[in-house]
Amino acid sequence: MLWLSTDTCALGPYRADLVKTYWRWEQDPTLLVGYGRQQPESLEARTEGMAHQLRGDNIRFTVYDLAGGSPVPAGVATLLPDPAVRTAEYVLMLGPEARGRGLGTAATRLVLDYAFHVTNLRMVWLKVLAPNKAGVRAYEKAGFRTAGTLREAGYWPGTVCDEILMDTLARDFTGPSAIRA
């Protein structure tokens, strides 16, 4: 089942049957560094965590690559909402094989479309490590702007680095909407 899609990317439900795939992506050293984690997680721990995530209040999507014609799981996108103020933190994880082809930007735009037109959030924000230039560019293309910097808040392959705060407002969301179409 696909909820929202473009020609190249789609969002569908977060799925327990994909826990091994999600876990494999999460063990990639680039993702470990990007999330500020220093150690991998066991499949058993990830499976246990999956049950908790499926019951939680966060809004999770499986990101699908549609470039080959049929949907192929390519990543996970998550909104961590704060209902009291109608905002959410955004987190995106793409598998190694899905990077560098514009899926990050496409998935982010679909999630923002959902956030602003279904969940009725007024603002979405994220944190990204400053050396992650590809991530910063993808988020900017999707409509995020730099809101500030947390100095020396992270590590990038063993080196202390800044963390960039980015945000986008519902009123700034322009371009095509898969929901309003």
PEZI-V892558 format. One record per pair of residues at least 6 apart in sequence whose ideal C-beta (glycine too) atoms are under 8 Angstrom apart, sorted by the first residue. I is the first residue (numbers start at 1). J is the second residue. D is the distance in whole Angstrom. If there is no record, write none. Layout:
i:I j:J d:D
i:I j:J d:D
This chain:
i:1 j:12 d:6
i:1 j:13 d:6
i:2 j:10 d:4
i:2 j:11 d:7
i:2 j:12 d:5
i:2 j:64 d:7
i:2 j:71 d:6
i:3 j:10 d:8
i:3 j:11 d:5
i:3 j:12 d:6
i:3 j:13 d:7
i:3 j:61 d:7
i:3 j:114 d:8
i:4 j:10 d:7
i:4 j:11 d:5
i:4 j:110 d:5
i:4 j:113 d:6
i:4 j:114 d:6
i:4 j:178 d:4
i:4 j:179 d:7
i:5 j:11 d:7
i:5 j:64 d:8
i:5 j:66 d:7
i:5 j:110 d:8
i:5 j:178 d:7
i:6 j:66 d:8
i:6 j:106 d:6
i:6 j:109 d:8
i:6 j:110 d:7
i:6 j:178 d:7
i:7 j:66 d:7
i:8 j:65 d:7
i:8 j:66 d:5
i:8 j:67 d:6
i:8 j:102 d:7
i:8 j:103 d:7
i:8 j:106 d:6
i:9 j:63 d:7
i:9 j:64 d:7
i:9 j:65 d:7
i:9 j:66 d:6
i:9 j:74 d:8
i:9 j:103 d:6
i:9 j:106 d:4
i:9 j:107 d:5
i:9 j:110 d:6
i:10 j:63 d:8
i:10 j:64 d:4
i:10 j:66 d:6
i:10 j:71 d:6
i:10 j:110 d:8
i:11 j:61 d:4
i:11 j:62 d:7
i:11 j:63 d:6
i:11 j:64 d:7
i:11 j:77 d:7
i:11 j:107 d:7
i:11 j:110 d:5
i:11 j:111 d:7
i:11 j:114 d:7
i:12 j:61 d:7
i:12 j:62 d:5
i:12 j:64 d:6
i:12 j:71 d:7
i:13 j:61 d:7
i:13 j:62 d:6
i:14 j:53 d:7
i:14 j:54 d:7
i:14 j:60 d:4
i:14 j:61 d:6
i:14 j:62 d:6
i:14 j:76 d:7
i:15 j:62 d:6
i:16 j:50 d:6
i:16 j:51 d:8
i:16 j:54 d:6
i:18 j:62 d:6
i:18 j:73 d:6
i:19 j:43 d:8
i:19 j:46 d:6
i:19 j:47 d:5
i:19 j:50 d:5
i:20 j:43 d:7
i:21 j:73 d:6
i:21 j:95 d:8
i:22 j:46 d:7
i:22 j:50 d:8
i:22 j:76 d:6
i:22 j:93 d:8
i:23 j:41 d:7
i:23 j:43 d:5
i:23 j:46 d:4
i:23 j:47 d:8
i:24 j:95 d:8
i:25 j:31 d:6
i:25 j:75 d:7
i:25 j:76 d:8
i:25 j:93 d:6
i:25 j:94 d:8
i:25 j:95 d:4
i:25 j:96 d:7
i:26 j:32 d:8
i:26 j:40 d:8
i:26 j:41 d:7
i:26 j:46 d:7
i:26 j:93 d:7
i:27 j:40 d:5
i:27 j:41 d:8
i:28 j:95 d:7
i:28 j:96 d:5
i:30 j:96 d:7
i:31 j:93 d:6
i:32 j:38 d:7
i:32 j:39 d:8
i:32 j:40 d:7
i:33 j:129 d:8
i:33 j:155 d:7
i:33 j:156 d:6
i:33 j:157 d:6
i:34 j:128 d:8
i:34 j:129 d:6
i:34 j:132 d:6
i:34 j:135 d:7
i:35 j:93 d:8
i:36 j:129 d:7
i:36 j:154 d:5
i:36 j:155 d:7
i:38 j:155 d:8
i:41 j:49 d:8
i:53 j:60 d:7
i:57 j:81 d:7
i:58 j:78 d:6
i:58 j:79 d:7
i:58 j:80 d:5
i:58 j:81 d:7
i:59 j:78 d:7
i:59 j:79 d:4
i:59 j:81 d:7
i:59 j:88 d:7
i:59 j:114 d:8
i:59 j:115 d:8
i:59 j:119 d:7
i:60 j:76 d:7
i:60 j:77 d:7
i:60 j:78 d:5
i:60 j:79 d:8
i:61 j:76 d:7
i:61 j:77 d:5
i:61 j:78 d:7
i:61 j:107 d:8
i:61 j:110 d:8
i:61 j:111 d:7
i:61 j:114 d:8
i:62 j:73 d:6
i:62 j:75 d:8
i:62 j:76 d:6
i:63 j:73 d:7
i:63 j:74 d:5
i:63 j:75 d:4
i:63 j:76 d:6
i:63 j:77 d:5
i:63 j:92 d:8
i:63 j:94 d:7
i:63 j:98 d:8
i:63 j:103 d:7
i:63 j:107 d:4
i:64 j:71 d:4
i:64 j:72 d:6
i:64 j:73 d:6
i:64 j:74 d:6
i:65 j:71 d:7
i:65 j:72 d:5
i:65 j:73 d:8
i:65 j:74 d:4
i:65 j:98 d:6
i:65 j:101 d:8
i:65 j:103 d:6
i:66 j:72 d:8
i:67 j:101 d:7
i:73 j:95 d:8
i:74 j:94 d:6
i:74 j:95 d:6
i:74 j:97 d:8
i:74 j:98 d:4
i:74 j:103 d:6
i:74 j:107 d:8
i:75 j:92 d:7
i:75 j:93 d:5
i:75 j:94 d:4
i:75 j:95 d:6
i:75 j:98 d:6
i:75 j:103 d:7
i:75 j:107 d:7
i:76 j:92 d:8
i:76 j:93 d:5
i:77 j:90 d:7
i:77 j:91 d:7
i:77 j:92 d:5
i:77 j:93 d:8
i:77 j:107 d:5
i:77 j:108 d:7
i:77 j:110 d:8
i:77 j:111 d:5
i:78 j:90 d:7
i:78 j:91 d:5
i:78 j:92 d:8
i:79 j:88 d:4
i:79 j:89 d:7
i:79 j:90 d:6
i:79 j:111 d:7
i:79 j:114 d:8
i:79 j:115 d:6
i:79 j:119 d:7
i:79 j:121 d:8
i:79 j:124 d:7
i:80 j:88 d:6
i:80 j:89 d:4
i:80 j:90 d:8
i:80 j:91 d:7
i:81 j:87 d:7
i:81 j:88 d:4
i:81 j:119 d:7
i:81 j:121 d:7
i:82 j:88 d:7
i:85 j:122 d:8
i:86 j:120 d:7
i:86 j:121 d:5
i:86 j:122 d:5
i:86 j:123 d:7
i:87 j:121 d:6
i:87 j:122 d:7
i:87 j:123 d:5
i:87 j:124 d:7
i:87 j:125 d:7
i:88 j:115 d:6
i:88 j:119 d:8
i:88 j:121 d:5
i:88 j:123 d:8
i:88 j:124 d:5
i:88 j:125 d:8
i:89 j:124 d:8
i:89 j:125 d:6
i:89 j:126 d:6
i:89 j:127 d:8
i:90 j:108 d:7
i:90 j:111 d:7
i:90 j:115 d:8
i:90 j:124 d:5
i:90 j:125 d:7
i:90 j:126 d:4
i:91 j:126 d:7
i:92 j:104 d:6
i:92 j:107 d:6
i:92 j:108 d:6
i:92 j:111 d:8
i:92 j:126 d:8
i:94 j:103 d:6
i:94 j:104 d:6
i:94 j:107 d:8
i:99 j:134 d:7
i:100 j:134 d:7
i:102 j:138 d:8
i:104 j:134 d:8
i:104 j:135 d:7
i:104 j:138 d:4
i:104 j:139 d:8
i:104 j:142 d:8
i:105 j:138 d:5
i:105 j:139 d:8
i:105 j:141 d:4
i:105 j:142 d:5
i:108 j:138 d:7
i:108 j:139 d:6
i:108 j:142 d:4
i:108 j:143 d:8
i:108 j:144 d:8
i:109 j:142 d:5
i:109 j:143 d:7
i:109 j:175 d:7
i:110 j:178 d:6
i:111 j:124 d:8
i:112 j:124 d:6
i:112 j:142 d:7
i:112 j:143 d:6
i:112 j:168 d:7
i:112 j:173 d:6
i:113 j:173 d:7
i:113 j:177 d:5
i:113 j:178 d:6
i:113 j:179 d:5
i:114 j:179 d:7
i:115 j:121 d:5
i:115 j:124 d:5
i:115 j:170 d:8
i:116 j:124 d:8
i:116 j:170 d:4
i:116 j:173 d:5
i:117 j:177 d:6
i:117 j:179 d:4
i:117 j:180 d:6
i:118 j:179 d:6
i:121 j:170 d:7
i:122 j:169 d:7
i:122 j:170 d:5
i:123 j:167 d:6
i:123 j:168 d:7
i:123 j:169 d:5
i:123 j:170 d:7
i:124 j:167 d:7
i:124 j:168 d:6
i:125 j:147 d:7
i:125 j:165 d:6
i:125 j:166 d:7
i:125 j:167 d:4
i:125 j:168 d:8
i:126 j:139 d:7
i:126 j:144 d:7
i:126 j:165 d:8
i:126 j:166 d:5
i:126 j:167 d:8
i:127 j:150 d:7
i:127 j:153 d:8
i:127 j:163 d:5
i:127 j:164 d:7
i:127 j:165 d:6
i:127 j:166 d:8
i:128 j:135 d:5
i:128 j:136 d:6
i:128 j:139 d:6
i:128 j:163 d:7
i:128 j:164 d:5
i:128 j:166 d:7
i:129 j:135 d:8
i:129 j:154 d:5
i:129 j:156 d:5
i:129 j:161 d:6
i:129 j:162 d:8
i:129 j:163 d:6
i:129 j:164 d:8
i:130 j:136 d:8
i:130 j:149 d:7
i:130 j:154 d:8
i:130 j:156 d:8
i:130 j:161 d:5
i:130 j:162 d:4
i:130 j:163 d:7
i:130 j:164 d:5
i:131 j:156 d:4
i:131 j:159 d:8
i:131 j:161 d:5
i:132 j:156 d:7
i:136 j:164 d:6
i:136 j:166 d:8
i:139 j:166 d:5
i:140 j:166 d:8
i:142 j:168 d:8
i:143 j:168 d:5
i:143 j:172 d:6
i:143 j:173 d:6
i:143 j:174 d:7
i:144 j:166 d:4
i:144 j:167 d:6
i:144 j:168 d:5
i:145 j:166 d:6
i:145 j:167 d:7
i:145 j:168 d:7
i:145 j:172 d:8
i:146 j:164 d:6
i:146 j:165 d:7
i:146 j:166 d:6
i:147 j:165 d:5
i:147 j:166 d:6
i:147 j:167 d:5
i:148 j:164 d:8
i:148 j:165 d:5
i:149 j:162 d:5
i:149 j:163 d:7
i:149 j:164 d:6
i:149 j:165 d:7
i:150 j:162 d:7
i:150 j:163 d:4
i:150 j:164 d:8
i:150 j:165 d:7
i:151 j:162 d:5
i:152 j:160 d:5
i:152 j:161 d:7
i:152 j:162 d:6
i:153 j:161 d:8
i:153 j:162 d:6
i:153 j:163 d:4
i:154 j:160 d:8
i:154 j:161 d:5
i:154 j:162 d:7
i:154 j:163 d:5
i:155 j:161 d:7
